[in-house]
């Protein structure tokens, strides 16, 4: 194979849809969220039902505070793959950021129903309950999150949740 032909083939392979998805992940990892969104959009353009592209683009939209777009993408993911706990988690985060707390709790609860070992879902639902003043449910969810983080050896996350529980203690003693 000639050098020019090999180079042309390499360029063509790099533009295949799976490469758009991979580039999106790489941009996301570097904090280049707008570039990640563009790559996930290209991936979706080539493969409309690529649930992972919608879920990841949803999370990128959350990072750039485009919550309505995030909800739309995660809703597509949920429709395509109803057992995708990450899509429910991300949609819940976007709903929370918009102040739609009950909707957020519903999505976090669905993520937990799909994956009962999802500490992020427990953590986010606990924070939402705390914001609503339901300190008993907040404490229960934060304790669940703490337990899963500790089992996984995620010590930074464990310390964060312990701090949250400590902050809840004085307030929960009043209720």
Secondary structure, 3 states (H helix, E strand, C coil): CCHHHHHHHHHHHHCCHHHHHHHHHHHHHCCCHHHHHHHHHHHHHHCCCCHHHHHHHHHHHHHCCCHHHHHHHHHHHHHHCCCCHHHHHHHHHHHHHCCCHHHHHHHHHHHHHHCCCCHHHHHHHHHHHHHCCCHHHHHHHHHHHHHHHHHCCCHHHHHHHHHHHHHHHHHHHHC
